[in-house]
Amino acid sequence: MKRLGVFVIIVFLFFSCQDDTDDKNNYGNISINGNLFNSWIEAVKIIKNGGNNKTYIIVINGDIPVPPSDNDSPTFGFVNDLNITIEGEGRIYLTDNGCLFWLGSNGLKERQTLILNSSIILEGLSPNGNGNKYNKSPIIVINDNSYFDMRNGIIKGNTIYGAINSGGVNVHRGGKFTMSGGAISGNISTTYSGGVWVSGTFIMSGGIISGNKASIGGGIYINGEDALFTKTNGIIYGNDASIESNKNISTVTSEQFGNYGHAVFYVKDDSHQYYCNTTLDNEQNISTSILPHINEQSNWIKK
């Protein structure tokens, strides 16, 4: 009987160890400035506790689960003059409702810079994808005084329901987003802005924004006279502004909710609203800075 009991314990421990090993193998590797970490939480603690005026290189290899961030708990904490570059290969994906990257915080104006410099996938939540549920936050939020530089990679797979938020990137007033490569694709918002919401500055000099959906501003939604969007290169195509506002995505086929701004929608104020429904390729540039001289740029249509 004792031998049987020992055998059962050994078998239990064997399979328990196997399960632990399998779980670890499901996740990738993270290093910061050459130092390896077992989890994203452990790695980011180094940055949060590392003090101001620091530079870090995060290297990703494989799939990395990341807990959500918000204004009360920014991804890299309340650290000032922070410069972070993400490199490597793999996927960084959200584990629950919230932002994958929240840069800086409203009001405190930390200067935080994030550079995406490789083909890594940044993935949100979707009822038909990662997490099997809706989200209420963009994948990336860029607050006042912070900066996101997208040189490569993919921002994808985030579905916003019941909240006024972009599916992909949200640039708050005073924040800055530059895109010279990569893709923002397959993001959905049942209100405004499937791909990028701009209240600050967005300069697009390359890359692709495609396959995003919203009720208004399928690709890009520009909000306010202080917002600046300039496209000097890159492609905006195949975005959709025909989702009925706040309707359950699973029931939406192709209801036409105004068709305002499949590519771009711009609200300067209540009296000045413009949109662009056409595909914008590398040679078709567009800028909010020329408005209200609407006749000078035929891509814009006044609503």
QUINOR-V805161 format. One record per pair of residues at least 24 apart in sequence whose C-alpha atoms are under 7 Angstrom apart, sorted by the first residue. I is the first residue (numbers start at 1). J is the second residue. If there is no record, write none. Layout:
BEGIN
I,J / I,J
END
This chain:
BEGIN
27,62 / 27,63 / 27,64 / 28,61 / 28,62 / 28,63 / 28,64 / 29,60 / 29,61 / 29,62 / 30,58 / 30,59 / 30,60 / 30,61 / 31,58 / 31,59 / 31,60 / 32,56 / 32,57 / 32,58 / 32,59 / 33,57 / 33,58 / 40,66 / 44,76 / 47,76 / 48,76 / 48,77 / 48,79 / 51,79 / 52,79 / 52,80 / 52,81 / 52,82 / 53,80 / 53,81 / 53,82 / 54,81 / 54,82 / 54,83 / 55,82 / 55,83 / 55,84 / 56,83 / 56,84 / 56,85 / 57,84 / 57,85 / 57,86 / 58,85 / 58,86 / 58,87 / 59,86 / 59,87 / 59,88 / 60,87 / 60,88 / 60,89 / 60,90 / 61,88 / 61,89 / 61,90 / 62,89 / 62,90 / 62,91 / 63,90 / 63,91 / 63,92 / 64,91 / 64,92 / 64,93 / 65,92 / 65,93 / 65,94 / 65,95 / 66,92 / 66,93 / 66,94 / 66,95 / 66,100 / 67,94 / 67,95 / 67,96 / 68,94 / 68,95 / 68,96 / 68,97 / 68,98 / 68,99 / 68,100 / 69,98 / 69,99 / 69,100 / 69,101 / 69,102 / 70,98 / 70,99 / 70,102 / 71,105 / 71,106 / 74,102 / 74,103 / 74,104 / 74,105 / 75,101 / 75,102 / 75,103 / 78,104 / 78,110 / 79,110 / 80,110 / 80,111 / 80,112 / 81,110 / 81,111 / 81,112 / 82,111 / 82,112 / 82,113 / 83,112 / 83,113 / 83,114 / 84,113 / 84,114 / 84,115 / 85,114 / 85,115 / 85,116 / 85,117 / 86,115 / 86,116 / 86,117 / 87,116 / 87,117 / 87,118 / 88,118 / 88,120 / 89,118 / 89,119 / 89,120 / 90,120 / 90,121 / 91,120 / 91,121 / 91,122 / 92,121 / 92,122 / 92,123 / 93,122 / 93,123 / 93,124 / 94,123 / 94,124 / 94,125 / 95,131 / 97,135 / 97,136 / 98,135 / 98,136 / 98,137 / 99,137 / 99,138 / 99,139 / 99,140 / 100,139 / 100,140 / 101,139 / 101,140 / 101,141 / 102,140 / 102,141 / 102,142 / 103,141 / 103,142 / 103,143 / 103,146 / 104,143 / 104,146 / 105,143 / 106,143 / 106,144 / 109,144 / 109,145 / 110,145 / 110,146 / 111,145 / 111,146 / 112,146 / 112,147 / 113,146 / 113,147 / 113,148 / 114,147 / 114,148 / 114,149 / 115,148 / 115,149 / 115,150 / 116,149 / 116,150 / 116,151 / 116,152 / 116,153 / 117,150 / 117,151 / 117,152 / 118,152 / 118,153 / 119,152 / 119,153 / 119,154 / 120,153 / 120,154 / 121,153 / 121,154 / 121,155 / 122,154 / 122,155 / 122,156 / 123,155 / 123,156 / 123,157 / 123,158 / 124,156 / 124,157 / 124,158 / 125,157 / 125,158 / 125,159 / 126,157 / 126,158 / 126,159 / 129,157 / 134,159 / 134,160 / 134,161 / 135,159 / 135,160 / 135,161 / 136,160 / 136,161 / 136,162 / 136,163 / 137,165 / 138,165 / 138,166 / 138,167 / 138,168 / 138,169 / 138,170 / 139,167 / 139,168 / 139,169 / 140,168 / 140,169 / 140,170 / 141,169 / 141,170 / 141,171 / 142,170 / 142,171 / 142,172 / 142,175 / 142,176 / 143,171 / 143,172 / 143,174 / 143,175 / 144,172 / 144,173 / 144,174 / 144,175 / 145,174 / 145,175 / 146,175 / 146,176 / 147,175 / 147,176 / 147,177 / 148,176 / 148,177 / 148,178 / 149,177 / 149,178 / 149,179 / 150,178 / 150,179 / 150,180 / 150,181 / 150,182 / 151,179 / 151,180 / 151,181 / 151,182 / 152,181 / 152,182 / 153,182 / 153,183 / 154,182 / 154,183 / 154,184 / 155,183 / 155,184 / 155,185 / 156,184 / 156,185 / 156,186 / 156,187 / 157,186 / 157,187 / 158,187 / 158,188 / 159,187 / 159,188 / 159,189 / 160,188 / 160,189 / 160,190 / 161,189 / 161,190 / 161,246 / 162,190 / 162,246 / 164,191 / 164,192 / 165,189 / 165,192 / 166,192 / 166,193 / 166,194 / 166,195 / 166,196 / 166,197 / 167,193 / 167,194 / 167,195 / 168,194 / 168,195 / 168,196 / 169,195 / 169,196 / 169,197 / 170,196 / 170,197 / 170,198 / 171,197 / 171,198 / 171,199 / 171,200 / 172,198 / 172,199 / 172,200 / 173,199 / 173,200 / 174,200 / 175,200 / 175,201 / 176,200 / 176,201 / 176,202 / 177,201 / 177,202 / 177,203 / 178,202 / 178,203 / 178,204 / 179,203 / 179,204 / 179,205 / 179,206 / 179,207 / 180,204 / 180,205 / 180,206 / 180,207 / 181,206 / 181,207 / 182,207 / 182,208 / 183,207 / 183,208 / 183,209 / 184,208 / 184,209 / 184,210 / 185,209 / 185,210 / 185,211 / 185,212 / 186,211 / 186,212 / 187,212 / 187,213 / 188,212 / 188,213 / 188,214 / 189,213 / 189,214 / 190,214 / 190,215 / 190,243 / 190,245 / 190,246 / 190,247 / 191,215 / 191,216 / 191,245 / 191,246 / 192,216 / 192,217 / 192,221 / 193,217 / 193,218 / 193,219 / 193,220 / 193,221 / 194,218 / 194,219 / 194,220 / 195,219 / 195,220 / 196,220 / 196,221 / 197,221 / 197,222 / 198,222 / 198,223 / 198,227 / 199,223 / 199,224 / 199,227 / 200,226 / 200,227 / 200,228 / 201,227 / 201,228 / 201,229 / 202,228 / 202,229 / 202,230 / 203,229 / 203,230 / 203,231 / 204,230 / 204,231 / 204,232 / 204,233 / 204,234 / 205,231 / 205,232 / 205,233 / 205,234 / 206,233 / 206,234 / 207,234 / 207,235 / 208,234 / 208,235 / 208,236 / 209,235 / 209,236 / 209,237 / 210,236 / 210,237 / 210,238 / 210,239 / 211,238 / 211,239 / 212,239 / 212,240 / 213,239 / 213,240 / 213,241 / 213,243 / 214,240 / 214,241 / 214,242 / 214,243 / 215,241 / 215,242 / 215,243 / 215,244 / 215,245 / 215,257 / 216,241 / 216,260 / 216,261 / 216,265 / 217,241 / 217,260 / 217,261 / 217,262 / 217,263 / 217,264 / 217,265 / 218,261 / 218,262 / 218,263 / 218,264 / 219,262 / 219,263 / 219,264 / 220,263 / 220,264 / 220,265 / 221,264 / 221,265 / 221,266 / 222,265 / 222,266 / 222,267 / 223,266 / 223,267 / 223,268 / 224,267 / 224,268 / 224,269 / 225,268 / 225,269 / 228,288 / 228,289 / 229,287 / 229,288 / 230,286 / 230,287 / 230,288 / 231,285 / 231,286 / 231,287 / 232,285 / 233,282 / 233,283 / 233,285 / 234,281 / 234,282 / 235,280 / 235,281 / 235,282 / 236,263 / 236,279 / 236,280 / 236,281 / 237,263 / 237,279 / 237,280 / 239,263 / 273,302 / 273,303 / 274,300 / 274,301 / 274,302 / 274,303 / 275,300 / 275,301 / 275,302 / 275,303 / 276,300 / 276,301
END
